Amino acid sequence: MFFSDPRFISAHLIPESDNPEDDKVYFFFRENAIDGEHSGKATHARIGQICKNDFGGHRSLVNKWTTFLKARLICSVPGPNGIDTHFDELQDVFLMNSKDPKNPVVYGVFTTSRDGPNYQWVPYQGRVPYPRPGTCPSKTFGGFDSTKDLPDDVITFARSHPAMYNPVFPINNRPIMIKTDVNYQFTQIVVDRVDAEDGQYDVMFIGTDVGTVLKVVSVPKETWHDLEEVLLEEMTVFREPTTISAMELSTKQQQLYIGSAAGVVQLPLHRCDIYGKACAECCLARDPYCAWDGSSCSRYFPTAKRRTRRQDIRNGDPLTHCSDLQHHDNHHGHSLEQRIIYGVENSSTFLECSPKSQRALVYWQFQRRNDDRKEEIRVGDHIIRTEQGLLLRSLQKKDSGNYLCHAVEHGFMQTLLKVTLEVIDTDHLEELLHKDDNGESSKTKEMSSSLTPSQKVWYRDFMQLINHPNLNTMDEFCEQVWKRDRKQRRQRPGHPQGSSNKWKPMQESKKGRNRRTHEFERAPRSV
């Protein structure tokens, strides 16, 4: 009678006044659009209410609700020609309590359906009986002691008109966060209200149907009525993609509990160390949980009073808050990483560089040998830019030089990485392949001596691969290495870890990436 194939999401008890008899139960659900409300088949998100003391009617609606009302929840984005895009598939709801328990803030997760903008229903034009349907029987409104005492016309009206004409719109009449062209849907949400240096912020943890969790904060642009979402982290929680079906927040333990068919995972609400130790990096992160404490990015406590503490959630402006600490950052916080990569002429190589911040733009520069000038790298068929770095195809000798990776955010630029690329021409490679009587050419020894220990391991295996007299393919080489590895483990059963350390990065590369904060440990694969 009241519903059309409903799917209930959650229910909450919310007081209406200081009189407990006026308390109402609000529940959130989605259902098929009723006849006359929409021209075709569609799904609508709803909020419904009943009085806590609803015992049903006396002669009509016996043992059925008499105070039930429902309204449509609108989550839409304005489009051209006045046609809005609606998100009507309500997935989850989180109730954020405020100082006034009668006025909580409701956060909802919506996805799209095949709904359109055409409404086919009209408001009721007749007389609305007294007391107004949906009013709880109490001394506050009308003086009725029970729903069984309500007049018959009120009961009849409640049975015939359960839906409200005016829908419920979101704050600021638009969603806080919209994600399009992604391979997942939102499924769960919990929200934590966090005290920061410049105010209170609501941090949202949003679960998806692929096992990831988005950590998002709402930040005002110019006023608190104009909000923007700032994506702080996108974490891969489960090894295999799975739908997150439950999320619980513990502010006391500062932990987030995530449930799915694969199991339950516990995550901390804050991981300030991933933002680095520099003041600028911590400020650009805009994480309300974190602040720069004078030596590193650590947990922010409102009660702690430190002159060295720096935090700017609203603007994320390191030029204002960290300009006097650039000398400190250069010597203690941020050190430029430098790498040397060798590539073979006419092959391809990849220069990896990922900033810690999700919002930073990557800017690449190239510096030739013995030249102080730096030029911006232009992408094309030869150089391809990806989210993880630069792919250089068909290497030439002129590609040798220094590649500088910069992160740009809010007008602040910092250099993350300096890669020195050495391109080996094919003639030189032929010389390297011809060993001398001692097993190595003088040029091979010279090049090998300039490598770091981790690079020597790769270089040794590479030279063995391309110069082995009996191995003709990569598969044969890998098979021999694995056989040798298994033989060493059988010989040393008490120390299985040592023999597998060499290939541990290869095994770990199969795991899902939680966030682009890993160290750069890749060896070039172009050869």
N, C-alpha and C positions, 0 to 999 in steps of 0.2 A: 504493500500500500504506500509506504513512504520511500522505498528505494527501487532502483532498477539495476539489478545485477551489481551490487556494490562490492568494492574491495576496500576493506577498512585498513587504515594506516596506524592510527593511534588515538587515544582518548585522554583528556586532561580535565581535572576538576579546578574551576576558576571561580572565585567568589564574585558576586555581583554587588554586594554591599557589606556593611558590617554585620548584618543579620545572617547567620548561617542558613536560615531557611530559604534565602534567595540564591544560594550557591547553584551553579549550573555545571553540567558535564558537557564539554565540547569535544567532539570527535571529528577526525579528519578522514576522508575517504574519497574514492573516485567511483563513478558509476556511469552507465550509459545515459546519454541525454534523453529526457522524457519526451513523449510525443508533443508536438507543438512548440517545443523549445528550440529545436534545430531541424533543418530541412532534411538532413541525412543522418546516417549512423555516426555517432561521435561519442567521445568520452569527455566528461567534465569532472574537474576537481571540486570537491565540496567541503564545507564546514557545516556541521550540524550541532544542534544544542537541545538538551532536555533539562528540566529542573531536577535537582537531586531528590526532591520529595514528590516526584510524579508517581502516583499510584494507579493511574488510569481513571476512566470516567465511571459514572454511576449507572446510566442506562445505555449510553453509547460509548464506544471505545473502551469497553470493559477489559481490564488487564492489558490495555494498550496505552501507548504514550498519548497524552493530551497536550503536552507543551512542546512537542517536537517542531522545530523549524530548521530549514537548511538554506544555504546560500552558495552561490558559485564562487569559487576562488579564482581570481583573474591573475594570471602571470603572462604578460604579453609584451611584445616589442613593437612600437609604432612603425608602420611601413608606409610605402608610397600610396597616394590616393586614398589615405585614410584606412587602409586595410592593415590590420595588425596580425602579427604572427603570434599564435597562442601556444602556450605550453600547458597542456591540460592533463598530462599523465603524472599525477602526484605520486611521488615515490617514498618520501619520508618527511617527518616533521620534528623539529626540536623546539621546545618551549624555553625561552630565556627569561627567567624571573627578573623583575625590576624592583625598585624600592617600593612601588605600589603593587601589591599582589593582585589587584584587580585589573592591571594593565600590563600583562607580560608582552614580550616581543616574540613573535612566532617566525621561525625560519623554516622554509620548505624547499624541497628539491623537486623540480618538475622536469619532465621531458616532453617532447612533442608528440602530437597525435594528428590525425587527419581532419582536425576540426577546421572550420572556416569562420568568417566574421559575421555570417548572416543569423540574426535573431528572428524567431518567428512568434515569440510570445509577447503579450502586452500586459501592463499592470492592471490589477483588479480595481474597478471603478466604483464598486458598490460600498455599502456601509461596513466598516470593520467593527465587530462587536466588542463590548467591554466586559471584562478586562482584555486588553489586546492579546491575541494568541501568542503563546511563548512566555507569558508572564507567570512567574512562580507564585503559587498560593502562599501568602504570608501577610503579616500585618503591615508590611512596607507598601505593598501594591494591592489594593482592593479589599483586604481584610478577609480573604477566604482561607479556611484552615486546611483544606485538602483539594486535590484535583477532582475528587468525586463531588465536590460542592459547586463546581463551575457550571454556569448556565448552559443549557443545551445548544444555544446558538454559537457559543464559543467552541464547544466540542465539534459541532458540525462544520464550522469554518476551518478548524484545525485539520479535520480529516480531508477537506476538499482543497485546501490551499497550504500545503506544507512547504512550498518553495518560496523564498523571498524574491522579489523582482530585482532589487538592486544587488549587484554582486559585491564581493569584497576585493578591493584593490590593494596592491602592495604599497608600502611606504615609497614615496617619490614616484609612484605609478610606473615603475619599471623594475626589472630584476637587478639584483646586485651584481650577479656574475652570469655571463653567458659563454658557453663553449660550443663552437660549431666546427664542423669538419674534423672531428676527432673519432677515434675508433672505440669509444666507450660511452657509457651512459652513467649518470649519477644514480646512486642507489641509497646512500645513507648520509646523514649529517648530524654532527654534534658541534656545539659552539661554546667557547670559553671567553668570558669577559676578562680582559687583562688590563691592569693598571700600568701605564707607561709614563715617561717623563712629561709628555705633552698631552695627557688625557687618557681616557679609557677607550679600548678598542676591542671589537668582537673578532676573535680568531675562529674561523670555520675549518673544520676537518671534514672533508667530503669524500666518501667512499664511492668506488665505481664497480662496474660489473666485470672488470678485468683484473681486480685485485690490487689496485693502486689507491693511494690516499692523497688528496690535494689539501695542502695547508694554505689557507687564503685569509687575508685580513682586509677589512673594509676601511678605506682611508678617505677623508674628505678632501676634495680638490680646493674649492674656495670656501664653501660652507658645508655644514653637516647635512644639508639637504641634497648635496651633489657628491655622491660617493663614487669611488673607483675601487676596483678589486686589485689587490697586489698578491700575486702568486709567490709564496715564500718557498715552498717545497712541493715536489711531486715524487712521492715515495712508492717504490714497489715493495709490497708487503709480503706477498706469497711468491714462491718460486715459479709456480704455474698459474696462468690466468684463471681466476675464479671470482665469482660474484660475492662481494662483501654484503652480508645479510644482516649484520648487527654491529653497532658501535656504542661503546659506553665510555664516558669521560670521568676520571677521578681527579678533581682539582686538589684534593688532599695529598694524594700520592704523585700528582703531576704526571699521570700516565694515561695513555689511550689504549683501550682494549678493543680489538677488531676481530670479528667472528665471520667465518665462512664455512662452507662444506669441507674445506681442507683442514680446518682447525681454528685455534684462537692465537692471536699474536698480541704482544704487549709492546707499545712504543712510548718513549718519552715525549712529552709535549714540546720540548725544546731541545735543540742540539746546536748550541751556540758555537761550539768549536769548529763546525763545518764552514763558518763564514771567514775563518782566518784570524790572524792576530793583529792585523793593522786596524787603526781607528777608522780609516776610510771604508774598508771592506765591511766592518761591523755596522757603520752608519748607513751604507748603501743597502744592506740587507733589509732594513725596515721591519725587523721582527720585534714585536712588543715584548717578547720574553727576554730579549738580549740587549746588552749595552756594553760599550767599551769601558773597562774598569781601570785603565791606565797601563795595562800590560797585555791584555787579551780581550777577546769577545766572550763574555760570560753572562750568567743569569742575572737579570735585572731584578732588584728588590726595591720597592718604593720606599721602604723605611731606611735604607742605607743612604747616608749622606757623604758623598765623595765629590771633591772638586774636580777630579780627573774623569768622572763618569760622563760619557758622551752618548747621546741617543737622539734620533730625529725620525720618528715614524711618519709624521705627516708629509715631510718634504724629502727626506733622505738626502740631505745636502751636506756632503763631506767638506765642501769648500768653506762653509761657514763654521762647522763644528770641529774640523780636524786640520785647519790650515796651519795652526801653530804646532802641529805634531808630525809634519811631514818628515822632519829629520829623524824623529823617533821611529816612524814606520819604516823608513829606508834602512835603518840599522838593526831594528829588532823585529818589526812586524812582517814586512813584505820584502822578500829577497827574490831577485830575478832568477828564474830557472833558465839554465842554458843547456842545450843539447847539441850533439854532433850526429848527423845522419849521413850515411853513404848511400848513394844511388848509382845505378848503372845506366849509361847512356841508352836512350830509346826505350827504357822501361818506365814504370810509374812508381811514385812514392806518395806517402800520406803524411802530412804534418798535422799532428793532433793538438788542439788547444780548445779547452772548454772553461769558460769563466764560472766562478762559484755562484754568481747571481743569476737567477732565472731571467732577469729583465735586461741584462747587459747586452750591448751590441758589440760584436767582434770586428776589429779593424786591423787589417794586415798591411805591413810595409815590407819593402824589399831593399836591401842595401848590398851593392856589389862590392867585391873585394877592392881594398885600397881606395875606397870612395866613401866620403862622409855623408854624401847625400842619400836621403831615403825617399823612395817613391811609393805611392799607393799601388797595391796589387789590384789589377783589373782582371775580372773573371772572364772566361771564354771557353773555347774548346780545349785549350791547353791547360788552363787552371780552372778547377771546379770548386766552388765553395759549398761546404756542408755545415750542419749544425755542430759537428765534432771537429772540423778543421778544414784544411786545404788538400785537395787531391791534384797532384801534378802529373800530367800524362805526357808520355814521349819526352823524357828528360833530355835536355841538351846541356852542353858545357856552359852556356850562358846562364843557366839556371843556378849555377853555383853561387853561393853568397849567404848573407844573413837574412833570415825571415823573422820579423818582429810581430808578435801577436799582442794587440792591445784590447782592453775592455773599456767601453765607453758607456757611461750611465749618468744621467742628470748633469751633463756637462763636465763630468769628471772622467779623466782618462788615466789608466795605469797600464804599464807594460807587464804582461803575464809571463811571456816566454820569448826566448831568443833561440832560434834554431839555425845552426850552421849546416848548410847542405853542401856536401862534396859529391860532385858528379864524376864518376869514373868512366872515361871513354873506353870504347871497345878495344882499342889497340893496347891500352894499359892493362885491361882485363886479361887479354891474351898473354901478356908478360907474367901476370900473376899466376896464371894457370900452369906455367912451366917452372917446375921446381929445380933448384940446383942440387948438387950432390948431397947436401945436408938435409934436404927435404923441404926447404923453404927458400924462396928468393930473397935477396936483400931488400927489395921493395916491400915484399910481404912482411918481413920482420919490422921494417920501419913503420909501416902502417899499423901493424898489430901493436907495437909498443906505445902508440899514441892513444889507444883506446882505453876506456874505463874497464874495470873488471866485468861489469854486466855486458858491455859491448863486446868484450873479448869472447865471451861464451857464444854469443850469436855469430861473431865473425869466424870463430873456429868451426862451428857447425856449417856455416855457409861455405867456407873454403873446402871442407870435407865433402859437402854435397856436390859442388860443381867440379871437383877434381878427383873424385873417387874412381879408381880404375874399373871396378866391377859393378857399380850401381849406375843405372841409366835413367831411373825415374825417381821422382819425389816419393812415390809410394814405397819403393824398395828401400829408400834411405830411412823413412819413418819406421818401417817395419823392423829394420835392423836396430834402430835406436830403442824401440819398445822391447824387443827381445833382450837387448843388453840391460835395460832397466829391470825387467822381470828377473833376470839372472842375478843381478846385484841384490834384489830384495830377498831372493831365496837364500843367498849366501849370508845375508845379515838380517835374520828374522827379528832380532831384538831392536833394530833401528830402521823401521820401514820409512820413517819420515825423511831421513837424509837423502835417500836415493830418489825421492819424488819431488824434492824441492825445485829441481831444475825445471820441471814441467808443470809446477803448480800454477804459474800465471795462465798456462793454456787451459787448465781445468777450471780456474776461477772465471775465465772469460765466458763460460757457458751460463753463469748465474745472471739473474736479472739485475739491472742497474737501479739502485735506489735513487741516486742523484748524481749529477755530474760533478762530484767532488773527489773522485779518485785521483791518485797520483799518476803521473805520466810514466808508464813502464813499458810501453810498446816498443818492440824492435821493428825496423822496417821490413815490410813483407814484399816489397816490389821485386826483389830478386829471388 
